[in-house]
Amino acid sequence: MKHYILYTAALTALAIPAMAQETYESANIATEDLNGTARYVGMGGAMEALGADISTISTNPAGIGLFRKSGISFSMGATSVKGDDTSVADKLNITGKKTPMSFDQIGFVYANETSRGNFVNCAFNYHKSRNFNQILSHMSSLNGASLNKLAYQKGMIGDARNGGFYVDFNEDDDLIGYYSELAPVTSQCFSQVDYLMWNAFLVDPKDGNAYYYDGYDYLFARNQKGYISNYDFNVSGNHNDRIYWGITFGIKDVKYKHNQVYSEDINDIKGNAAGYIDMVDKREITGQGYDIKAGIIFRPIDASPLRIGLSVSTPTWYELKSYNDTKILNNGYDENLKQNIGFEGDYYTSDEYKYKVFTPWKFGASIGYTIGKEIALGASYEYADYSSLDNRNITGVDYNYDGSTTSASKSDMKMNSHTEKSLCGVSTLKLGAEYKPMPELSIRAGYNYVSQMYEDKAERTTMINVDGCYFSSTTDFVNWKATNRFTLGVGFNIDDFNIDVAYQRSMQKGDFHPFEAISVDGSLNKAPVVEVNNNRDQFLITLGYKF
């Protein structure tokens, strides 16, 4: 435990018009899952060159040009989610449905033959491109590191006279200075977590001194849920069964929320148990985005069924709104001083802000090959450079000539510099096969690999003087590794009706950090890394009809 005099309070202006998100939250929104029709999932998504499946509307739009008959399809599924340590989630009262049902896809294609062998098709498809459902929970030792040390050190740096600061909340949850004298504002950024720590825990109300305590161990649990819905509108064509083309305009709807608790046991100066502190956070993110996708498929040899596909997708231009409700529960007691640590009671804050995120461009290449009417083989590759992900400040509102408004924005250069160092290019490989032992039965298998998005030494930070850091209400982060997905499927055709079933096993590991590493009085305040898992089992069924 260290002891410094708290000279004064530092209070910054909180009415900030320019708002942006930070790297890890933006990356969570930017990623996608393997989802769609059961046939598409059963083949690992490797249908970009084979086409004739409505799920290719959002990967290679030219695949819709291979439809020769109109059709409609509808998909539902269930995804099994669980935490690494369910007992921790139960102890912290973080619970959720382990296998929630999901409405995953519905769409139709109108096939219009303009002349013999030539088509101009139109299509619409709804599907969930991202399923946020996950329960992440575990416990670990801290070996002296602590979340309160991170906030303490930032406070010491933050005051121009090395005195630190803390602030208080009035009944309307507005920040007010605890002392009347205000220290000069510096470039140091303080998050909502830091405000709560200085409010409730770090300062002794009797003598005005600031203390920090060693962490012993912690419990962590987060239940996140929600999805990103895609609404895709497509126009595509078929030219003499040699060249297929397509373009898709997509609208995305984001609905994300999480409940999480970080509970940390602390020790006093003699190493005795000194109670615990809980950080409880609820966050919701909502908003919309749109993108444009284009693709082409061609058969280079007229006598061969070999197909080659190329596709490109613009960034998804997101405008989002985030709301958090965060609370610190102080249950600390210093046996050495025989008194409560910090201020008694619970302190909380809430905030709402808008921001923009532009995801990277995506480029894809694929091949497809059929052997008679019995076998279909597909392979696809996609690349996106997530280090170029663009976090953006909303700078104001522009008025259009028709009287409508748009939110003007500019790139957040400081946060984008952090993103460039933290994220990397991602390659996605898809392999799939379908075998028809008889016309009425199809058997499918696939493999889907997504390389890791995060650099090995990447860290989420709240130390950058940008709004994305200020509005942070949590400090934890996971550097997720590569994702491996294995899929199986079976399909039944009865006249113009089809029933398809698929199973997907998705496996991913990651390194969990409860907070970033920072030097405190010459010692590194770094918690041990914990390996966590994001493993899912999905069952999917699709009903379809062609006419």
N, C-alpha and C positions, 0 to 999 in steps of 0.2 A: 504494500500500500504506500502511495506517495501522498505528499501534503503540500499544497500551494495555496497562497492567499488569492482569493477571487477579488480582483480590484474593482471591477465594474461590470455592467451588462452591455453587450453589443447587440443592437437591434437593427436589422436591415429593412429596407422598404420591401413590402411583401406584395404590393399590387404590381405584378409583373405581366405586361401584355404579351411578351414573346415567350412562347412555350414550346418545348420539344421533349421527346422521349429519349430514353437511354438505350445503350446497345443491346442489353440482354432482353429487355421487354420487346424491343423492335424485332429481334431475331425470333422470338417466340411467335410473333404474329406472322412473320415472313415465311415460315416453313410450312410444308404440306405433307399430308399422309397419302398412302396408297388406298384409294377408295373409289367406288363407282359401281358398275354392274358386277354381278357375281362372275360373269365370264371374264371381264377385264381383270378383276382381282385374282381370279383363279389362274390366269396366265401371267401373273406378276406385273401386270400393266404393260407388257411388251407387245402392244397392238398398234403402235403408231404407224407402221407401214402396212400391216395386215388390214386395218380399218374395219368398216362395217360393224362397229360397236359404238354406241352413242357416247361412251366415256372418252373416246378420242377427241371429242369436241373441245376439250380443254388442254390437250397435249399436242396433237397434230390435227387441226381442223379439217385437213384434206381427207381424213378417214371417213367423214360423213359422206363424202362424194362416192364411196363405194356401195352405198345402199341402192338397191334396185327396187325395193318395195318399201312402202311407208310402214311405220311401226311405232309402238309405244311400249315403254318398259317402266317398271316400278320395283324399287329395291328397299328392303329393310334388313336390319342386322342387330347384333348384340356384341359389345366389346367388353371383355373381362379386364378390369383394372384392379390393382392392389398395391399396397405400400410394402416397402422392404421389411418393416416391422409393424404389423397391424396392432400389436399391443400398445405401442407408443401412440398411434393414432387414436385408439380407444381411450387411453389415459388422458389425452389432451382434448378429448371430445371432438375430434375431427373425423367425422364419419360421412359416408356417402354410399350410393349404390355401387356394388362391386361389379355388376354386369348389367348396365343400363341398356334398354332397348333404344334403337335409333332409326329414324326415317332418313335413309341415306341418299335416295336418288329417285327422280321421276323425270321422264323426258319423252319426246316424240320426234320423229323424222317424217317429213313429207317429201317423197321421192317423185320428181317430176321429169319424165322422159321428154325432152324437147325434140329429139329426132332419134332415129335408130342408133342405139349404142351411146347416146349422149344424154346426160342428165344435168339438171340444175336443182339441187336439193335445198330445203330449208329445215332447220332443226332448232329445238329449244331443249335445254336440259338443266335440271336443278340437281346439285349434289353437294355433299359436305366435303370440302377439300381439307379440312382440319378438324380433328376431334381433340379437344383440350382435356378430356376426362382423364384424371390421373390422381392417385393418392400416393404421396411421397412422405415417408416417415422413417425415422431412425433415431438412435441415441449414440453419443460419442463423448469421449473425454476431451478436455480443453487444454490440459497441461499448463495452466496458468494464463492462457490467452483469454480474452473476454471482449464482448461487444461493448461494455462500458468503457474500456480502455480506448477503443477507436473513437468514440464520441469525446472522451476526455482530451485526447491529444489534439483533435481538431479544434476544440475549444481553446486550448492553450495557444495554438498557432493563430487562431482567428482573431484574437485581440491584438491590436498593434502594440500594446504594452505588455504582452505575454501574460495577461491576467485571465483570459477566457471570458465566458459569458454564460448566462442562461436567461430564459424568458418564461413567461407565465401565460396562461390562458384565462380570459375572463369568461363570464357565463355564456357569451355568444360565440365562444371558440375563437375569438380574435386574439392574435398575439399582442401582448403588452409587455413593456420592459419591467423586469422585477425591481430594478433600481431606476431612479429618475435620471441619473447621469448616463449619457450614451457615449460609448467608445467610438472612435473612428471606424468606419466600415472598411474592411479589407477585401481582397479578392478571394479569400477562402470561402468555399461553399459548405453550407450546413444543411443536412437533410432533415426531414421531419423526425427521423429516428434520433438525430442528435438533439433536436429541440426537446424531445420528450425525456431523453436521458439527463440533460442538464436541468430540466424542470423537476424531475421526480427523484433522481437517484444520486447524482454526483456531488451535490452541494450540501454541506451540513448547515441546516437552518439556524443552529445555535451560534456558530462562530463565523459563518460565511466562508469557510475553507472548502476547497475542492479536493475530493478523494477519488481514487479508483481502487478496485478490488480485483483479485485474481479469480478467474473462472475455474471451476472444478470439472463439471461436465454439463451437457445440455440434452434436451429433448427437442425434436423438431417434427412437425407434421403439417402437411399442406394438402388440402383437397381442392383441386382445381377442376372446373368443368366449363362447358360451352363448346362453341364450334364456329367455323367460318363457312357460310353458305355461299355457293357459287350459282349464279343465274347466267347461263351462257346462251347467246343467240348466234346462230350460224347460218352462213350461206356457203354452199360448196358445189363442186361440179365434177363431172366425169366426161373426158374427151376421148371417145373411141377406145375406152378401156386401156389407154396407154398413159394418160396424164390425168391426175386427180388434184384438185386444188380446193382450198377452203380458207375462210376467215371467220373468226369468232370475236364477238364483243362480249366481255364478261363484266358482271357486277358482283361485288362481294359484300357480304354482310357479316360483321364481326360481333360476336357475343361471348365475352370471356368473364369469368369471375373466379376468385379463390378465397378461401378461408385458411389462415395458417396461424400457428402458434410456435414461437421460439421461447423455450423455457430454460433459463440458465441458472445453475447452482453456483454460488460464490463462496469464497473463503475469506475470513478476516485476516488481520496481520499475523496472527499466530498459526494460521493454517486450519483454524476450526471452521466448521460449517457456519455460514452467516446468512442463511436463507436463500431466496431465489428471486429472480425478476422474470416476468413474462412479457413478451412483446406479441400482441395480438393484432393481426392485420386482415382487413377485408378490402378487396379491390375488385372493381368492375371496369372493363374496357368495352366500349361499343363504338360502332362507326361503320363507314362504308368505304369501298374502293372500287376501282374499275381498271381493266386492262384490255389489250387487243392482242390476239394471237393469229398467226398466219402459218400455213403449211402447204406443202406440195408432196405428192407421191407420184412416182413414174416407174414404168416398166421399161428398162433400157433395151431389152431384147424381146421382140414381139412373140417369139415362140417359147419364151421362158416365163414361168410364173414369178420370177424374182421381182420384188418391189423394193424401191429405195425411197425413204422419206426424209424430208428436211423440214424443220419448224423453227419458229422464233416467237418469243413472247415479250412484249414490252414490260416495263416495270408495272407492278400494281401500285396505283397512286391512292394511298389511304389517307383519309381524314378521320381521326379518332378522338374519342373523349374518354378520359380516365377519371375515376372517382375512387377515393380510398377513405376508410374509416379505421384509424389506428389507435391503439391504446397500450399504455405501459402499466402493468400491475406490479407495484413495488412491495415485495414481501421480504425485504432485507432487514437483518438485525445484527448489529456488531456486538459480539459477546465481550470484546475487549473494552469497548466504550460504554457497554451496557445501555445502548439506545438504538432506536430505529435508524436505518441508513437512509439518508435523504429525507424527502417529504412524505408524510403519510398520505394514503389515498391513491386513487387511480387518476391518471392524466391521459387525455386523448386529444386527437386532432383529426380533422377531415379536410379534404381538398378536392377540387374538381378543375380540370384543365383540358384544353384541346391542343392537338398537335397533328403533324403530318409525318408519314413514313412512306418513302418510295423504295420499293424492293428492287433488286437488280434485274437486268435483262436475262432471259433464258434462251439457250440455243440447244436444239436437239437434232439427232440423226438416228435413223432406224433402218432396218432391213426386215423383210418378210418373205417367206417362201412356203409354198404349198406343194404337197406330193399327192397328186390325184385329188380325191375328195375325202381322203382319210386323215391326212396329217397337215397341220399348220405349225410353222415355226416362226418365232419373232424375237428380235433383239433390238433394244433401244438404248441410246446414250444421251444424257442431258447434262448441261453444264451451266452453273450460275455462280458469279463471283460475289459472295455475300460481303466481302470487305468493302464493296462499293455501295452498300446499303446507305440510303440517304435519310438521316434524321433531320427534320426541318422545323424551324420556328415559324409560328403563325405571327405575322407582322401587322395584320390589320384586315380590313374588309374592302374589297373592290366592288364597285357597282357596275353592272353590265348595262348595255344600251336598252335592254328590255326591262330594266328595273330590278332584275334579280341580283343576288350578291354571290360572290365567291371569296374564299379566304385566301388572301395573299400570303406567301411564305417565302422563306429563304433557308438555305442549308445552314445547319448548325455546325460550323467548321471544327469547333473544339470537340464536340461529341463524335463527329464523323472521323476525326483523327484517331480517337479511341477505338471506334468501330473497325477502322482499317487495320489496326494492330491486333484486334481481338478475334476477328472473323476471317475466314479464308474461302477460297473457291470450293464449291461442292460439286462432285460428280455423282450422277445417278445412273446405275446400270440395271437394265431390266432384261430378263430372259424368260421366255415362255414357250410352251408347247401344248398342242391339242391333238388328241387322237380319237377318231370315230370308228370303233369296231363295227358299228352298224349306223345307218342314217339317223336313227332315233336317239342315239346315245353318244355323248361326248365326254372324254376324260381329259382333265387339264392339270398342269403343274407349272410352277413358276418360281423364279428367284428375283429378288429386288434388293439392291445394295445402294446405300446412300453414304458417301464419305462424310467424315466429321466436319462440322461447321466451325468449331471453336479451336483457336490455337491452344496448344498444350499449356502455355503459361499465361493465358488470358485471365483477367480479373475484372469483375464488376467493380466499379468505383463510384463513390459519392464525393470524391475529392476535386472534381472539375467544377469550376464556377459557371455552371449552365443550369437552366431550369429543369432539365431532365434529372439532374442529381438532386436539386433542391426538393422536387416533388417525390423523390424516392421515399417509400415508407417501409421498405425492407432492405436488408443488406446481403442476403444469401444469394448464391448463384451456383449453377451446375454447368460444368464444361462437358457437354455430352459428346460421346465418341460416335463412331460409325454405326449405322443401323443396318441390320440384316433381317430380311423378311423372306419367309418360305410360304408358298401358297399351294393349295390343292383345290380342285373343283370338279364338278360333274354337272352335265346338262342333259335335259330330256326334251325332245322335240315331238310334239303331237300335232300334226297338220301345221297350222299357222301359229300355234301356241308353243311357248318354250318356258321351261322352269329350270333355272340354274342355281346351284348352291356352291358356295366357296368357303374355304377356311384359310385364315391368314395368321401366321405366327410371327410377331415382330419382336426383335430383341435389340436392346441398346443399353450400354453402360455409360456411366458418367462419374465425374469427380465433383463431390459436393463440398462447398465452402460456406460456412455460416456468415462470414464477413471477410472483407479484404485484409491483406497483411499490411501492417504499418508499424514503424519504429516508435516505441514509447520509451522515453528516457534511455535510449541506447539499446534497448532490447526489442527483438522482433515479436510483435503481437500477431501470431499466426496460429490458427487452429489446425489440428491434424486433418488431412484430407480423408474423406469417407467415400468409398465406392458405392454408388447406388445403381439401381436398375430401373429401366422403363420397359418392361416386357408386357406384351398384350396378345390376347387371343381374340380374333374376330370371326364371327359366323355371319354369313350374308346370304340372302335369298333374293332372287330376281324373277319376277313374272313378266313375260313379254308376249306381244301379239303383233303379227304382221298382216297387213292388208293391202 
